Amino acid sequence: MVSGRTLKIYYVAQIAEGPPTFQFICNNPTLVADHYKRYLLNQLRDTFGLKVPVRLKFKERPGGKARKAALGRYRAAKARQKPGRLHKGE
């Protein structure tokens, strides 16, 4: 967690071979700390037996701006609503 925000990695894909390049799709690439990048790199090396230089790239999930805009519209609409009754009989 960084400033109360949690990093979410959605998936990883190998996008190049020479040198092996892995792209991590996540919610916010700025939340990936250097020590966590080293951890991921070491895990990839151990899992796949890589002994060559490896590149890691972090990219925000496509459509993030559209989701943020929709969430903003939803929150604005909720703020405009008047508090109503839960049930008709009350």
PyMOL Python script that loads the backbone (N, CA, C, O; Angstrom):
from pymol import cmd

cmd.read_pdbstr("""\
ATOM      1  N   MET A   1       0.837  -1.180   0.000  1.00  0.00           N
ATOM      2  CA  MET A   1       0.000   0.000   0.000  1.00  0.00           C
ATOM      3  C   MET A   1       0.884   1.246   0.000  1.00  0.00           C
ATOM      4  O   MET A   1       1.918   1.295   0.667  1.00  0.00           O
ATOM      5  N   VAL A   2       0.458   2.240  -0.754  1.00  0.00           N
ATOM      6  CA  VAL A   2       1.138   3.520  -0.794  1.00  0.00           C
ATOM      7  C   VAL A   2       0.080   4.588  -0.577  1.00  0.00           C
ATOM      8  O   VAL A   2      -0.860   4.704  -1.364  1.00  0.00           O
ATOM      9  N   SER A   3       0.226   5.366   0.481  1.00  0.00           N
ATOM     10  CA  SER A   3      -0.725   6.426   0.822  1.00  0.00           C
ATOM     11  C   SER A   3      -2.158   5.910   0.891  1.00  0.00           C
ATOM     12  O   SER A   3      -3.093   6.588   0.464  1.00  0.00           O
ATOM     13  N   GLY A   4      -2.321   4.716   1.428  1.00  0.00           N
ATOM     14  CA  GLY A   4      -3.652   4.143   1.571  1.00  0.00           C
ATOM     15  C   GLY A   4      -4.221   3.532   0.303  1.00  0.00           C
ATOM     16  O   GLY A   4      -5.362   3.070   0.304  1.00  0.00           O
ATOM     17  N   ARG A   5      -3.461   3.520  -0.763  1.00  0.00           N
ATOM     18  CA  ARG A   5      -3.930   2.952  -2.033  1.00  0.00           C
ATOM     19  C   ARG A   5      -3.236   1.612  -2.256  1.00  0.00           C
ATOM     20  O   ARG A   5      -2.049   1.463  -1.962  1.00  0.00           O
ATOM     21  N   THR A   6      -3.972   0.655  -2.768  1.00  0.00           N
ATOM     22  CA  THR A   6      -3.459  -0.685  -2.981  1.00  0.00           C
ATOM     23  C   THR A   6      -3.150  -0.913  -4.451  1.00  0.00           C
ATOM     24  O   THR A   6      -3.934  -0.549  -5.327  1.00  0.00           O
ATOM     25  N   LEU A   7      -2.006  -1.517  -4.709  1.00  0.00           N
ATOM     26  CA  LEU A   7      -1.638  -1.895  -6.068  1.00  0.00           C
ATOM     27  C   LEU A   7      -2.382  -3.169  -6.438  1.00  0.00           C
ATOM     28  O   LEU A   7      -2.419  -4.120  -5.657  1.00  0.00           O
ATOM     29  N   LYS A   8      -2.969  -3.188  -7.618  1.00  0.00           N
ATOM     30  CA  LYS A   8      -3.630  -4.382  -8.132  1.00  0.00           C
ATOM     31  C   LYS A   8      -3.001  -4.725  -9.475  1.00  0.00           C
ATOM     32  O   LYS A   8      -3.031  -3.919 -10.405  1.00  0.00           O
ATOM     33  N   ILE A   9      -2.438  -5.911  -9.574  1.00  0.00           N
ATOM     34  CA  ILE A   9      -1.901  -6.387 -10.850  1.00  0.00           C
ATOM     35  C   ILE A   9      -2.943  -7.313 -11.453  1.00  0.00           C
ATOM     36  O   ILE A   9      -3.302  -8.327 -10.854  1.00  0.00           O
ATOM     37  N   TYR A  10      -3.431  -6.964 -12.639  1.00  0.00           N
ATOM     38  CA  TYR A  10      -4.495  -7.729 -13.274  1.00  0.00           C
ATOM     39  C   TYR A  10      -3.950  -8.906 -14.077  1.00  0.00           C
ATOM     40  O   TYR A  10      -4.484 -10.011 -13.982  1.00  0.00           O
ATOM     41  N   TYR A  11      -2.920  -8.695 -14.851  1.00  0.00           N
ATOM     42  CA  TYR A  11      -2.287  -9.795 -15.569  1.00  0.00           C
ATOM     43  C   TYR A  11      -0.915  -9.385 -16.068  1.00  0.00           C
ATOM     44  O   TYR A  11      -0.559  -8.206 -16.068  1.00  0.00           O
ATOM     45  N   VAL A  12      -0.144 -10.391 -16.498  1.00  0.00           N
ATOM     46  CA  VAL A  12       1.217 -10.187 -16.995  1.00  0.00           C
ATOM     47  C   VAL A  12       1.322 -10.887 -18.343  1.00  0.00           C
ATOM     48  O   VAL A  12       0.785 -11.979 -18.529  1.00  0.00           O
ATOM     49  N   ALA A  13       2.019 -10.247 -19.283  1.00  0.00           N
ATOM     50  CA  ALA A  13       2.239 -10.852 -20.601  1.00  0.00           C
ATOM     51  C   ALA A  13       3.677 -10.609 -21.019  1.00  0.00           C
ATOM     52  O   ALA A  13       4.244  -9.546 -20.766  1.00  0.00           O
ATOM     53  N   GLN A  14       4.261 -11.618 -21.667  1.00  0.00           N
ATOM     54  CA  GLN A  14       5.588 -11.434 -22.238  1.00  0.00           C
ATOM     55  C   GLN A  14       5.394 -10.796 -23.599  1.00  0.00           C
ATOM     56  O   GLN A  14       4.730 -11.364 -24.466  1.00  0.00           O
ATOM     57  N   ILE A  15       5.978  -9.601 -23.795  1.00  0.00           N
ATOM     58  CA  ILE A  15       5.742  -8.849 -25.025  1.00  0.00           C
ATOM     59  C   ILE A  15       6.937  -8.825 -25.955  1.00  0.00           C
ATOM     60  O   ILE A  15       6.815  -8.359 -27.088  1.00  0.00           O
ATOM     61  N   ALA A  16       8.111  -9.320 -25.508  1.00  0.00           N
ATOM     62  CA  ALA A  16       9.300  -9.360 -26.365  1.00  0.00           C
ATOM     63  C   ALA A  16      10.206 -10.493 -25.901  1.00  0.00           C
ATOM     64  O   ALA A  16      10.113 -10.973 -24.771  1.00  0.00           O
ATOM     65  N   GLU A  17      11.092 -10.907 -26.820  1.00  0.00           N
ATOM     66  CA  GLU A  17      11.976 -12.024 -26.500  1.00  0.00           C
ATOM     67  C   GLU A  17      13.424 -11.624 -26.264  1.00  0.00           C
ATOM     68  O   GLU A  17      14.085 -12.228 -25.419  1.00  0.00           O
ATOM     69  N   GLY A  18      13.938 -10.641 -26.968  1.00  0.00           N
ATOM     70  CA  GLY A  18      15.356 -10.333 -26.838  1.00  0.00           C
ATOM     71  C   GLY A  18      15.583  -8.896 -26.436  1.00  0.00           C
ATOM     72  O   GLY A  18      15.558  -8.039 -27.319  1.00  0.00           O
ATOM     73  N   PRO A  19      15.797  -8.569 -25.212  1.00  0.00           N
ATOM     74  CA  PRO A  19      15.718  -9.391 -24.008  1.00  0.00           C
ATOM     75  C   PRO A  19      14.262  -9.653 -23.614  1.00  0.00           C
ATOM     76  O   PRO A  19      13.366  -8.919 -24.031  1.00  0.00           O
ATOM     77  N   PRO A  20      14.026 -10.694 -22.814  1.00  0.00           N
ATOM     78  CA  PRO A  20      12.651 -10.969 -22.389  1.00  0.00           C
ATOM     79  C   PRO A  20      12.050  -9.744 -21.700  1.00  0.00           C
ATOM     80  O   PRO A  20      12.633  -9.187 -20.770  1.00  0.00           O
ATOM     81  N   THR A  21      10.883  -9.342 -22.172  1.00  0.00           N
ATOM     82  CA  THR A  21      10.210  -8.163 -21.622  1.00  0.00           C
ATOM     83  C   THR A  21       8.816  -8.573 -21.179  1.00  0.00           C
ATOM     84  O   THR A  21       8.050  -9.145 -21.954  1.00  0.00           O
ATOM     85  N   PHE A  22       8.498  -8.279 -19.940  1.00  0.00           N
ATOM     86  CA  PHE A  22       7.200  -8.612 -19.377  1.00  0.00           C
ATOM     87  C   PHE A  22       6.451  -7.329 -19.072  1.00  0.00           C
ATOM     88  O   PHE A  22       7.003  -6.396 -18.488  1.00  0.00           O
ATOM     89  N   GLN A  23       5.183  -7.289 -19.474  1.00  0.00           N
ATOM     90  CA  GLN A  23       4.349  -6.118 -19.220  1.00  0.00           C
ATOM     91  C   GLN A  23       3.298  -6.482 -18.182  1.00  0.00           C
ATOM     92  O   GLN A  23       2.540  -7.437 -18.348  1.00  0.00           O
ATOM     93  N   PHE A  24       3.271  -5.706 -17.114  1.00  0.00           N
ATOM     94  CA  PHE A  24       2.314  -5.905 -16.032  1.00  0.00           C
ATOM     95  C   PHE A  24       1.201  -4.881 -16.209  1.00  0.00           C
ATOM     96  O   PHE A  24       1.463  -3.679 -16.270  1.00  0.00           O
ATOM     97  N   ILE A  25      -0.025  -5.348 -16.291  1.00  0.00           N
ATOM     98  CA  ILE A  25      -1.179  -4.458 -16.383  1.00  0.00           C
ATOM     99  C   ILE A  25      -1.722  -4.305 -14.960  1.00  0.00           C
ATOM    100  O   ILE A  25      -2.102  -5.281 -14.313  1.00  0.00           O
ATOM    101  N   CYS A  26      -1.748  -3.043 -14.488  1.00  0.00           N
ATOM    102  CA  CYS A  26      -2.140  -2.795 -13.108  1.00  0.00           C
ATOM    103  C   CYS A  26      -3.040  -1.565 -13.019  1.00  0.00           C
ATOM    104  O   CYS A  26      -3.271  -0.872 -14.010  1.00  0.00           O
ATOM    105  N   ASN A  27      -3.540  -1.308 -11.812  1.00  0.00           N
ATOM    106  CA  ASN A  27      -4.448  -0.181 -11.646  1.00  0.00           C
ATOM    107  C   ASN A  27      -3.722   1.166 -11.638  1.00  0.00           C
ATOM    108  O   ASN A  27      -4.272   2.166 -12.098  1.00  0.00           O
ATOM    109  N   ASN A  28      -2.479   1.198 -11.115  1.00  0.00           N
ATOM    110  CA  ASN A  28      -1.745   2.461 -11.048  1.00  0.00           C
ATOM    111  C   ASN A  28      -0.245   2.168 -11.032  1.00  0.00           C
ATOM    112  O   ASN A  28       0.298   1.804  -9.990  1.00  0.00           O
ATOM    113  N   PRO A  29       0.430   2.321 -12.172  1.00  0.00           N
ATOM    114  CA  PRO A  29       1.858   1.994 -12.241  1.00  0.00           C
ATOM    115  C   PRO A  29       2.738   2.793 -11.287  1.00  0.00           C
ATOM    116  O   PRO A  29       3.829   2.338 -10.940  1.00  0.00           O
ATOM    117  N   THR A  30       2.301   3.954 -10.860  1.00  0.00           N
ATOM    118  CA  THR A  30       3.122   4.763  -9.955  1.00  0.00           C
ATOM    119  C   THR A  30       3.196   4.157  -8.552  1.00  0.00           C
ATOM    120  O   THR A  30       4.044   4.562  -7.757  1.00  0.00           O
ATOM    121  N   LEU A  31       2.329   3.202  -8.234  1.00  0.00           N
ATOM    122  CA  LEU A  31       2.335   2.574  -6.917  1.00  0.00           C
ATOM    123  C   LEU A  31       3.366   1.451  -6.796  1.00  0.00           C
ATOM    124  O   LEU A  31       3.570   0.922  -5.704  1.00  0.00           O
ATOM    125  N   VAL A  32       4.018   1.079  -7.901  1.00  0.00           N
ATOM    126  CA  VAL A  32       4.979  -0.019  -7.871  1.00  0.00           C
ATOM    127  C   VAL A  32       6.322   0.511  -7.356  1.00  0.00           C
ATOM    128  O   VAL A  32       6.990   1.301  -8.024  1.00  0.00           O
ATOM    129  N   ALA A  33       6.695   0.069  -6.180  1.00  0.00           N
ATOM    130  CA  ALA A  33       7.957   0.506  -5.572  1.00  0.00           C
ATOM    131  C   ALA A  33       9.125  -0.284  -6.160  1.00  0.00           C
ATOM    132  O   ALA A  33       8.940  -1.375  -6.699  1.00  0.00           O
ATOM    133  N   ASP A  34      10.321   0.275  -6.052  1.00  0.00           N
ATOM    134  CA  ASP A  34      11.512  -0.379  -6.591  1.00  0.00           C
ATOM    135  C   ASP A  34      11.761  -1.748  -5.967  1.00  0.00           C
ATOM    136  O   ASP A  34      12.132  -2.694  -6.661  1.00  0.00           O
ATOM    137  N   HIS A  35      11.554  -1.851  -4.655  1.00  0.00           N
ATOM    138  CA  HIS A  35      11.799  -3.147  -4.015  1.00  0.00           C
ATOM    139  C   HIS A  35      10.806  -4.205  -4.511  1.00  0.00           C
ATOM    140  O   HIS A  35      11.145  -5.386  -4.582  1.00  0.00           O
ATOM    141  N   TYR A  36       9.593  -3.791  -4.850  1.00  0.00           N
ATOM    142  CA  TYR A  36       8.600  -4.743  -5.357  1.00  0.00           C
ATOM    143  C   TYR A  36       8.944  -5.151  -6.795  1.00  0.00           C
ATOM    144  O   TYR A  36       8.703  -6.290  -7.193  1.00  0.00           O
ATOM    145  N   LYS A  37       9.505  -4.220  -7.570  1.00  0.00           N
ATOM    146  CA  LYS A  37       9.958  -4.559  -8.923  1.00  0.00           C
ATOM    147  C   LYS A  37      11.063  -5.608  -8.866  1.00  0.00           C
ATOM    148  O   LYS A  37      11.066  -6.554  -9.654  1.00  0.00           O
ATOM    149  N   ARG A  38      12.005  -5.441  -7.929  1.00  0.00           N
ATOM    150  CA  ARG A  38      13.079  -6.427  -7.767  1.00  0.00           C
ATOM    151  C   ARG A  38      12.520  -7.782  -7.349  1.00  0.00           C
ATOM    152  O   ARG A  38      12.982  -8.822  -7.818  1.00  0.00           O
ATOM    153  N   TYR A  39      11.525  -7.766  -6.467  1.00  0.00           N
ATOM    154  CA  TYR A  39      10.886  -9.009  -6.033  1.00  0.00           C
ATOM    155  C   TYR A  39      10.247  -9.730  -7.222  1.00  0.00           C
ATOM    156  O   TYR A  39      10.446 -10.932  -7.402  1.00  0.00           O
ATOM    157  N   LEU A  40       9.484  -8.999  -8.029  1.00  0.00           N
ATOM    158  CA  LEU A  40       8.837  -9.605  -9.202  1.00  0.00           C
ATOM    159  C   LEU A  40       9.876 -10.150 -10.182  1.00  0.00           C
ATOM    160  O   LEU A  40       9.714 -11.242 -10.725  1.00  0.00           O
ATOM    161  N   LEU A  41      10.934  -9.386 -10.401  1.00  0.00           N
ATOM    162  CA  LEU A  41      11.999  -9.823 -11.302  1.00  0.00           C
ATOM    163  C   LEU A  41      12.636 -11.121 -10.805  1.00  0.00           C
ATOM    164  O   LEU A  41      12.849 -12.048 -11.587  1.00  0.00           O
ATOM    165  N   ASN A  42      12.939 -11.189  -9.514  1.00  0.00           N
ATOM    166  CA  ASN A  42      13.534 -12.396  -8.949  1.00  0.00           C
ATOM    167  C   ASN A  42      12.588 -13.588  -9.036  1.00  0.00           C
ATOM    168  O   ASN A  42      13.029 -14.713  -9.273  1.00  0.00           O
ATOM    169  N   GLN A  43      11.296 -13.352  -8.848  1.00  0.00           N
ATOM    170  CA  GLN A  43      10.322 -14.435  -8.965  1.00  0.00           C
ATOM    171  C   GLN A  43      10.251 -14.964 -10.398  1.00  0.00           C
ATOM    172  O   GLN A  43      10.162 -16.173 -10.610  1.00  0.00           O
ATOM    173  N   LEU A  44      10.291 -14.059 -11.383  1.00  0.00           N
ATOM    174  CA  LEU A  44      10.292 -14.482 -12.782  1.00  0.00           C
ATOM    175  C   LEU A  44      11.559 -15.276 -13.101  1.00  0.00           C
ATOM    176  O   LEU A  44      11.500 -16.303 -13.777  1.00  0.00           O
ATOM    177  N   ARG A  45      12.693 -14.801 -12.615  1.00  0.00           N
ATOM    178  CA  ARG A  45      13.961 -15.508 -12.846  1.00  0.00           C
ATOM    179  C   ARG A  45      13.924 -16.915 -12.244  1.00  0.00           C
ATOM    180  O   ARG A  45      14.333 -17.878 -12.892  1.00  0.00           O
ATOM    181  N   ASP A  46      13.438 -17.033 -11.011  1.00  0.00           N
ATOM    182  CA  ASP A  46      13.371 -18.341 -10.362  1.00  0.00           C
ATOM    183  C   ASP A  46      12.383 -19.271 -11.060  1.00  0.00           C
ATOM    184  O   ASP A  46      12.674 -20.449 -11.265  1.00  0.00           O
ATOM    185  N   THR A  47      11.224 -18.747 -11.422  1.00  0.00           N
ATOM    186  CA  THR A  47      10.176 -19.574 -12.022  1.00  0.00           C
ATOM    187  C   THR A  47      10.572 -20.089 -13.392  1.00  0.00           C
ATOM    188  O   THR A  47      10.360 -21.262 -13.698  1.00  0.00           O
ATOM    189  N   PHE A  48      11.146 -19.226 -14.223  1.00  0.00           N
ATOM    190  CA  PHE A  48      11.432 -19.596 -15.606  1.00  0.00           C
ATOM    191  C   PHE A  48      12.913 -19.876 -15.874  1.00  0.00           C
ATOM    192  O   PHE A  48      13.291 -20.161 -17.010  1.00  0.00           O
ATOM    193  N   GLY A  49      13.752 -19.797 -14.838  1.00  0.00           N
ATOM    194  CA  GLY A  49      15.171 -20.075 -15.005  1.00  0.00           C
ATOM    195  C   GLY A  49      15.875 -19.096 -15.926  1.00  0.00           C
ATOM    196  O   GLY A  49      16.748 -19.491 -16.699  1.00  0.00           O
ATOM    197  N   LEU A  50      15.511 -17.838 -15.855  1.00  0.00           N
ATOM    198  CA  LEU A  50      16.094 -16.814 -16.723  1.00  0.00           C
ATOM    199  C   LEU A  50      17.461 -16.386 -16.200  1.00  0.00           C
ATOM    200  O   LEU A  50      17.604 -16.048 -15.025  1.00  0.00           O
ATOM    201  N   LYS A  51      18.452 -16.402 -17.065  1.00  0.00           N
ATOM    202  CA  LYS A  51      19.801 -15.986 -16.688  1.00  0.00           C
ATOM    203  C   LYS A  51      20.287 -14.829 -17.566  1.00  0.00           C
ATOM    204  O   LYS A  51      21.481 -14.531 -17.597  1.00  0.00           O
ATOM    205  N   VAL A  52      19.380 -14.192 -18.265  1.00  0.00           N
ATOM    206  CA  VAL A  52      19.679 -13.067 -19.156  1.00  0.00           C
ATOM    207  C   VAL A  52      19.005 -11.815 -18.600  1.00  0.00           C
ATOM    208  O   VAL A  52      18.139 -11.923 -17.732  1.00  0.00           O
ATOM    209  N   PRO A  53      19.379 -10.639 -19.078  1.00  0.00           N
ATOM    210  CA  PRO A  53      18.690  -9.418 -18.632  1.00  0.00           C
ATOM    211  C   PRO A  53      17.195  -9.494 -18.954  1.00  0.00           C
ATOM    212  O   PRO A  53      16.795  -9.997 -20.003  1.00  0.00           O
ATOM    213  N   VAL A  54      16.397  -8.991 -18.042  1.00  0.00           N
ATOM    214  CA  VAL A  54      14.944  -9.021 -18.182  1.00  0.00           C
ATOM    215  C   VAL A  54      14.423  -7.608 -17.975  1.00  0.00           C
ATOM    216  O   VAL A  54      14.880  -6.890 -17.086  1.00  0.00           O
ATOM    217  N   ARG A  55      13.461  -7.215 -18.804  1.00  0.00           N
ATOM    218  CA  ARG A  55      12.825  -5.900 -18.652  1.00  0.00           C
ATOM    219  C   ARG A  55      11.418  -6.081 -18.093  1.00  0.00           C
ATOM    220  O   ARG A  55      10.704  -7.019 -18.445  1.00  0.00           O
ATOM    221  N   LEU A  56      11.045  -5.167 -17.222  1.00  0.00           N
ATOM    222  CA  LEU A  56       9.687  -5.134 -16.682  1.00  0.00           C
ATOM    223  C   LEU A  56       9.061  -3.797 -17.048  1.00  0.00           C
ATOM    224  O   LEU A  56       9.668  -2.743 -16.859  1.00  0.00           O
ATOM    225  N   LYS A  57       7.854  -3.850 -17.569  1.00  0.00           N
ATOM    226  CA  LYS A  57       7.105  -2.634 -17.878  1.00  0.00           C
ATOM    227  C   LYS A  57       5.782  -2.693 -17.142  1.00  0.00           C
ATOM    228  O   LYS A  57       5.176  -3.756 -17.013  1.00  0.00           O
ATOM    229  N   PHE A  58       5.341  -1.543 -16.661  1.00  0.00           N
ATOM    230  CA  PHE A  58       4.080  -1.457 -15.934  1.00  0.00           C
ATOM    231  C   PHE A  58       3.183  -0.465 -16.654  1.00  0.00           C
ATOM    232  O   PHE A  58       3.591   0.652 -16.975  1.00  0.00           O
ATOM    233  N   LYS A  59       1.955  -0.897 -16.899  1.00  0.00           N
ATOM    234  CA  LYS A  59       1.027  -0.077 -17.669  1.00  0.00           C
ATOM    235  C   LYS A  59      -0.334  -0.091 -16.984  1.00  0.00           C
ATOM    236  O   LYS A  59      -0.756  -1.100 -16.419  1.00  0.00           O
ATOM    237  N   GLU A  60      -1.005   1.049 -17.049  1.00  0.00           N
ATOM    238  CA  GLU A  60      -2.347   1.135 -16.469  1.00  0.00           C
ATOM    239  C   GLU A  60      -3.330   0.376 -17.347  1.00  0.00           C
ATOM    240  O   GLU A  60      -3.200   0.353 -18.571  1.00  0.00           O
ATOM    241  N   ARG A  61      -4.301  -0.235 -16.716  1.00  0.00           N
ATOM    242  CA  ARG A  61      -5.320  -0.982 -17.446  1.00  0.00           C
ATOM    243  C   ARG A  61      -6.077  -0.043 -18.381  1.00  0.00           C
ATOM    244  O   ARG A  61      -6.469   1.051 -17.972  1.00  0.00           O
ATOM    245  N   PRO A  62      -6.288  -0.459 -19.636  1.00  0.00           N
ATOM    246  CA  PRO A  62      -7.019   0.396 -20.579  1.00  0.00           C
ATOM    247  C   PRO A  62      -8.420   0.722 -20.060  1.00  0.00           C
ATOM    248  O   PRO A  62      -9.068  -0.103 -19.417  1.00  0.00           O
ATOM    249  N   GLY A  63      -8.868   1.935 -20.351  1.00  0.00           N
ATOM    250  CA  GLY A  63     -10.212   2.345 -19.952  1.00  0.00           C
ATOM    251  C   GLY A  63     -10.282   2.921 -18.552  1.00  0.00           C
ATOM    252  O   GLY A  63     -11.378   3.172 -18.051  1.00  0.00           O
ATOM    253  N   GLY A  64      -9.156   3.137 -17.911  1.00  0.00           N
ATOM    254  CA  GLY A  64      -9.144   3.650 -16.548  1.00  0.00           C
ATOM    255  C   GLY A  64      -9.759   5.029 -16.436  1.00  0.00           C
ATOM    256  O   GLY A  64     -10.464   5.320 -15.470  1.00  0.00           O
ATOM    257  N   LYS A  65      -9.499   5.883 -17.415  1.00  0.00           N
ATOM    258  CA  LYS A  65     -10.053   7.240 -17.378  1.00  0.00           C
ATOM    259  C   LYS A  65     -11.570   7.207 -17.528  1.00  0.00           C
ATOM    260  O   LYS A  65     -12.275   7.980 -16.879  1.00  0.00           O
ATOM    261  N   ALA A  66     -12.069   6.329 -18.368  1.00  0.00           N
ATOM    262  CA  ALA A  66     -13.526   6.216 -18.549  1.00  0.00           C
ATOM    263  C   ALA A  66     -14.184   5.713 -17.266  1.00  0.00           C
ATOM    264  O   ALA A  66     -15.254   6.191 -16.890  1.00  0.00           O
ATOM    265  N   ARG A  67     -13.544   4.743 -16.586  1.00  0.00           N
ATOM    266  CA  ARG A  67     -14.097   4.240 -15.327  1.00  0.00           C
ATOM    267  C   ARG A  67     -14.089   5.322 -14.257  1.00  0.00           C
ATOM    268  O   ARG A  67     -15.046   5.444 -13.492  1.00  0.00           O
ATOM    269  N   LYS A  68     -13.010   6.114 -14.195  1.00  0.00           N
ATOM    270  CA  LYS A  68     -12.930   7.184 -13.207  1.00  0.00           C
ATOM    271  C   LYS A  68     -14.000   8.246 -13.470  1.00  0.00           C
ATOM    272  O   LYS A  68     -14.607   8.763 -12.532  1.00  0.00           O
ATOM    273  N   ALA A  69     -14.232   8.573 -14.750  1.00  0.00           N
ATOM    274  CA  ALA A  69     -15.248   9.560 -15.092  1.00  0.00           C
ATOM    275  C   ALA A  69     -16.635   9.046 -14.725  1.00  0.00           C
ATOM    276  O   ALA A  69     -17.455   9.795 -14.196  1.00  0.00           O
ATOM    277  N   ALA A  70     -16.899   7.775 -15.002  1.00  0.00           N
ATOM    278  CA  ALA A  70     -18.198   7.191 -14.670  1.00  0.00           C
ATOM    279  C   ALA A  70     -18.410   7.175 -13.160  1.00  0.00           C
ATOM    280  O   ALA A  70     -19.512   7.447 -12.684  1.00  0.00           O
ATOM    281  N   LEU A  71     -17.359   6.856 -12.404  1.00  0.00           N
ATOM    282  CA  LEU A  71     -17.464   6.858 -10.948  1.00  0.00           C
ATOM    283  C   LEU A  71     -17.746   8.274 -10.440  1.00  0.00           C
ATOM    284  O   LEU A  71     -18.539   8.448  -9.515  1.00  0.00           O
ATOM    285  N   GLY A  72     -17.113   9.277 -11.028  1.00  0.00           N
ATOM    286  CA  GLY A  72     -17.361  10.661 -10.635  1.00  0.00           C
ATOM    287  C   GLY A  72     -18.803  11.078 -10.894  1.00  0.00           C
ATOM    288  O   GLY A  72     -19.423  11.747 -10.067  1.00  0.00           O
ATOM    289  N   ARG A  73     -19.338  10.676 -12.058  1.00  0.00           N
ATOM    290  CA  ARG A  73     -20.742  10.980 -12.366  1.00  0.00           C
ATOM    291  C   ARG A  73     -21.680  10.281 -11.390  1.00  0.00           C
ATOM    292  O   ARG A  73     -22.674  10.866 -10.958  1.00  0.00           O
ATOM    293  N   TYR A  74     -21.372   9.031 -11.040  1.00  0.00           N
ATOM    294  CA  TYR A  74     -22.194   8.269 -10.106  1.00  0.00           C
ATOM    295  C   TYR A  74     -22.202   8.939  -8.737  1.00  0.00           C
ATOM    296  O   TYR A  74     -23.254   9.098  -8.119  1.00  0.00           O
ATOM    297  N   ARG A  75     -21.010   9.332  -8.268  1.00  0.00           N
ATOM    298  CA  ARG A  75     -20.925   9.978  -6.955  1.00  0.00           C
ATOM    299  C   ARG A  75     -21.648  11.320  -6.940  1.00  0.00           C
ATOM    300  O   ARG A  75     -22.287  11.670  -5.948  1.00  0.00           O
ATOM    301  N   ALA A  76     -21.550  12.073  -8.037  1.00  0.00           N
ATOM    302  CA  ALA A  76     -22.243  13.363  -8.110  1.00  0.00           C
ATOM    303  C   ALA A  76     -23.755  13.166  -8.081  1.00  0.00           C
ATOM    304  O   ALA A  76     -24.472  13.929  -7.433  1.00  0.00           O
ATOM    305  N   ALA A  77     -24.237  12.143  -8.783  1.00  0.00           N
ATOM    306  CA  ALA A  77     -25.677  11.863  -8.805  1.00  0.00           C
ATOM    307  C   ALA A  77     -26.149  11.435  -7.417  1.00  0.00           C
ATOM    308  O   ALA A  77     -27.230  11.833  -6.982  1.00  0.00           O
ATOM    309  N   LYS A  78     -25.352  10.629  -6.720  1.00  0.00           N
ATOM    310  CA  LYS A  78     -25.727  10.198  -5.368  1.00  0.00           C
ATOM    311  C   LYS A  78     -25.764  11.389  -4.414  1.00  0.00           C
ATOM    312  O   LYS A  78     -26.611  11.434  -3.521  1.00  0.00           O
ATOM    313  N   ALA A  79     -24.867  12.344  -4.586  1.00  0.00           N
ATOM    314  CA  ALA A  79     -24.819  13.512  -3.710  1.00  0.00           C
ATOM    315  C   ALA A  79     -26.031  14.410  -3.928  1.00  0.00           C
ATOM    316  O   ALA A  79     -26.484  15.078  -2.999  1.00  0.00           O
ATOM    317  N   ARG A  80     -26.561  14.429  -5.158  1.00  0.00           N
ATOM    318  CA  ARG A  80     -27.735  15.265  -5.463  1.00  0.00           C
ATOM    319  C   ARG A  80     -29.031  14.657  -4.967  1.00  0.00           C
ATOM    320  O   ARG A  80     -30.009  15.379  -4.771  1.00  0.00           O
ATOM    321  N   GLN A  81     -29.066  13.347  -4.758  1.00  0.00           N
ATOM    322  CA  GLN A  81     -30.296  12.683  -4.329  1.00  0.00           C
ATOM    323  C   GLN A  81     -30.668  13.111  -2.922  1.00  0.00           C
ATOM    324  O   GLN A  81     -29.814  13.289  -2.053  1.00  0.00           O
ATOM    325  N   LYS A  82     -31.971  13.271  -2.725  1.00  0.00           N
ATOM    326  CA  LYS A  82     -32.461  13.589  -1.391  1.00  0.00           C
ATOM    327  C   LYS A  82     -32.575  12.288  -0.605  1.00  0.00           C
ATOM    328  O   LYS A  82     -32.942  11.254  -1.164  1.00  0.00           O
ATOM    329  N   PRO A  83     -32.264  12.334   0.681  1.00  0.00           N
ATOM    330  CA  PRO A  83     -32.444  11.116   1.473  1.00  0.00           C
ATOM    331  C   PRO A  83     -33.919  10.751   1.506  1.00  0.00           C
ATOM    332  O   PRO A  83     -34.755  11.570   1.886  1.00  0.00           O
ATOM    333  N   GLY A  84     -34.236   9.550   1.119  1.00  0.00           N
ATOM    334  CA  GLY A  84     -35.634   9.112   1.065  1.00  0.00           C
ATOM    335  C   GLY A  84     -35.920   8.049   2.088  1.00  0.00           C
ATOM    336  O   GLY A  84     -35.048   7.616   2.842  1.00  0.00           O
ATOM    337  N   ARG A  85     -37.179   7.640   2.090  1.00  0.00           N
ATOM    338  CA  ARG A  85     -37.576   6.585   3.006  1.00  0.00           C
ATOM    339  C   ARG A  85     -37.126   5.241   2.455  1.00  0.00           C
ATOM    340  O   ARG A  85     -37.040   5.043   1.243  1.00  0.00           O
ATOM    341  N   LEU A  86     -36.845   4.333   3.362  1.00  0.00           N
ATOM    342  CA  LEU A  86     -36.443   3.007   2.948  1.00  0.00           C
ATOM    343  C   LEU A  86     -37.620   2.169   2.462  1.00  0.00           C
ATOM    344  O   LEU A  86     -37.496   1.409   1.502  1.00  0.00           O
ATOM    345  N   HIS A  87     -38.761   2.310   3.129  1.00  0.00           N
ATOM    346  CA  HIS A  87     -39.946   1.530   2.778  1.00  0.00           C
ATOM    347  C   HIS A  87     -41.135   2.457   2.614  1.00  0.00           C
ATOM    348  O   HIS A  87     -41.169   3.536   3.204  1.00  0.00           O
ATOM    349  N   LYS A  88     -42.114   2.042   1.812  1.00  0.00           N
ATOM    350  CA  LYS A  88     -43.300   2.879   1.561  1.00  0.00           C
ATOM    351  C   LYS A  88     -44.089   3.138   2.843  1.00  0.00           C
ATOM    352  O   LYS A  88     -44.630   4.227   3.037  1.00  0.00           O
ATOM    353  N   GLY A  89     -44.150   2.151   3.701  1.00  0.00           N
ATOM    354  CA  GLY A  89     -44.988   2.264   4.901  1.00  0.00           C
ATOM    355  C   GLY A  89     -44.423   3.151   5.985  1.00  0.00           C
ATOM    356  O   GLY A  89     -45.136   3.452   6.942  1.00  0.00           O
ATOM    357  N   GLU A  90     -43.207   3.576   5.889  1.00  0.00           N
ATOM    358  CA  GLU A  90     -42.589   4.362   6.964  1.00  0.00           C
ATOM    359  C   GLU A  90     -42.898   5.829   6.832  1.00  0.00           C
ATOM    360  O   GLU A  90     -42.454   6.630   7.655  1.00  0.00           O
TER     361      GLU A  90
END
""", "prot")
cmd.dss("prot")
cmd.show_as("cartoon", "prot")
cmd.util.cbc("prot")
cmd.orient("prot")
